[in-house]
Amino acid sequence: MRLVGPSGEQVGIVPLAKALELAQEYDLDLVEVAATARPPVCKLMDYGKFKYESAMKAREARKNQAHTVIKEMKLRPKIDPHDYDTKKGHVVRFLKQGDKVKITIMFRGREQSRPELGFRLLQRLADDVQDLGFVESAPKQDGRNMIMVLGPHKKKTEAMAEARAAADARKAERLGRGPAADQADDVEDEVEVAEVEETEAAETVDPADDAAEAAEVEQPAEAAQDA
C-alpha cells in the first residue's frame, strides 16, 4: 500500500505489517483513504478526531445553506384597508427574509365577473413593495383565484448573513453596557424571535375566508342566483 504520514507526508509504498507497526508507534489509526487506487492509499490519523471534524464541517455547511421558500398570502378583492396593511406587512417581512411570496386573490359569487378588481389589488401590492421585491410571475387567473408571485431583490444567503451580522452587532454592543441593559436586550431578542415565529405561520389561510367559502358551498342555489 501507499502510506501517507500523520502530517500528510509521503512515507512510500510499504507492506501492511510495516504500516500497522508505524500506526502503533504513532498511536494512530491506519485508515484506507483511496481503495480504488493501485496500490491502495492509506493514512495514519486519529480517526475519532477526523470523524468529529467532518461532522462539524457538515453541520456548518447545513447552517449556511439557503433553502428557497415560497410563502403564501391570500386576500379578497374587497379587503378593508386595515387587513390590507396587516397582510402587506407580512409580505414585506417575507421579502426581507429573502423568501418568495405567492399572492392569491380569492373570488366568490359575483366577484368572479370582476377580475379587474383582483388585478388592481395585485398591482397595488406590487407597487407598495417594489423596493423589496419584483413581480416574478405576472397575475393570472386560475379558476376562482388570481395568482401572482413576488421574488425578493435580496438573495436568501444575503438576508441570512445580514441577520447574523445584526445579531453579532447587538452582542458586541452589550459588552460595554451593564447587566440591566443586557436584560433589556434579551427581552428585545425574545420579542424578535416571537415575531419571526409568528411570521413563519402568518395567515397563509384566512379562517374567515375559509368559513365564507364553506357557506358558499352549502348554499349553491344562492350562489347561482348571484352569478
N, C-alpha and C positions, 0 to 999 in steps of 0.2 A: 504494500500500500504506500501511497504518497502521504507523508506525515507533515502536518503544519504545527508549529510550536504554539505555546500559550500566548505569545506576543505577536503572532502572525508570521513568524519567521519560517522559512522553508527548511525542514530537517532533512528531507530527501526521501527516497524510496527505501523502506525498511520492512522487515518481516513482522508479522503480527506479534510474536513473542517480544521483540525488541520494543515495539510500540507500547505494549502493556507494561513492560518494565519501566519505560520512561513515565508513563502515566502514574505508576505507583511512586516513582521517585519525586515527581512534582506534586503528588497528592491531588491529581486532577482526573477528569473522566476522559476516556477515549471515545470520541463521537464521530460517526461517519457523516460527512457533510456533502459528499458527491458520490453516490453509489454507482452511477452510470459511467463515471469516468474510468479510464483504463491507464494505469491502475486506479482503484477507488481512492478517494481522498478522505483522510481522517484528520481530526484536530484535537489537540489537548486543551480542555476547557473545564470550567466549573459549570456543569450542565444545569444545576439548580439556578444559579445566577443568570445563566443565559435564558432560561425559560421565563424568569421573573422580568428581565429587561424586555424580552419580546412581548410579554403581556402588557407591560406599561406602555410600550410604543403603540401597540394596537389600541389600547384604551385612549391614548392621546389622539390617535388618528380618528377614532369614532367621535371624540369630543369636538374636533374641528370640522367634522364632516357636515355639510349643509344638505338638508333634505328639502326638496321642492314641495311646498304645501299649498293646497288650494282651499282657502276658506270660502264660506258661502254666506251671503246675506240676502234675505227675502224681504221684499217691500210690496205694498199695494199701490195701485196707480193714484189713489186719492189719500195718500198718507198725510197725517197732520204734521205741522212744522216741528213740533217737539220730538215726535217719533223719528222724523227725518234726521234731525240734528243728532239724536242718540245713535242711530244706525250709521250715519256718516262718521261719527266718532270711532265706531268700531272698525270701519273700513280704513280710516286714517291710521289706526293703530296696527292693523294687519299689514298695510303697505310699509309702515315704518319698520316692521319686523322683517321685511323682505319677502313676504308671502303674497301669492296671487289671490285675487278675490273674485269669486263668481257672484254676480249680482243677478237676482231673479225677480222679475216683476210678475206677480200672480194676478190674473184677471178672473172675474167671475160675473155671471149674469150678463147684463147689457154692456159691461166694461169690455167684453171681448170684441165688440164692434168699434171700440175706440183705441186701437193700438197706438195712435199718436200720443196718447197720454203717457203710456209707458215709455215710449221713445224719448219724449221730452224730459221725463224724470231721470232716465239713464244718462242723457246728455248733460243735464244739470249736475248730477253727481260726478260725472267725469270731469266737468269743468271745475268743480269745487276741490277736487283732489289732484289736479293736474301737476302740482308741484311735487307730489309724491309718487304718482303712478301715471300710466298711459293705458289707452284702450288697446288691449291685445287682441280681443275678439269683438268685433262690432255687434251692436244689438241685433238680434234675430229672433223671429217668432218660432216658438216650439210648442205647438198645441195651444194650451191655455196660458202659457207662460212666455215671457220675453227675457232673453238671457244676454248678458254682456260680461266679458272677463276683463278685469283690470290687472295689469302687470306692474310691479314696483320698479322705479328707476334704480333703486339701490339693490344690489345683489344680497342674497341671504348671508353669505360669508362676511360681507362688509357690515351688515346690520349686527351680526354676532360679535364681530371684532369691536365695533363701537360700544356695544352693550358691556362687553368685558372691560374696555378701556374706561368707561364711565364708572363701573364698579370699583376698579383699581384706583381711580382718582378719588373717589369718596373715602376709600380706606386710607389712602395717603393723607388726605386732609384731616382725618381723625387723629393722626399721630401727634399733631400739635395742639389738640384740644383736650378738654378734661373729660372725666367719666360721664358727667351729665350730658355732654354733647354726644358722646358715643351712644348713650342710651337713646337719645332722641333720634340719632341716625338709624339705630337698629329698628326703631318703630317705623321710621320712614321706609326702610328697606322692606319690612314686612308688608306695609301697605302696597308698595310697588309689586311685590310678588303676588299679593292677593289680586291686584288689578290684572296682572298678566294671566293668572289662572282664570279669572272671570272672562277675560278676552278670549282665551282658548275655547271656552264653552259658550261664547257670545252668540245668542239669538240667531243661530243659523235657521231655526224654525220658530216662528212666532206662534205661541199657543192659541192666541186669539184668531189668527189666520186659519189654523187647523180646525178650530171649532166652527168657524164660518163655513169652511169647505164641507165639513160634516153635515151641517144644517142644510147646505145646498143640495147634497146628495139625497138627504132624507125627504126633500120636497122637490122632486123632479118636475112636478106639474107647474109649480110656481116659477121655477127657473125657465121652463119652456115659455111661459107667458112673458117673462121679462125679455127673453131673446126675441 
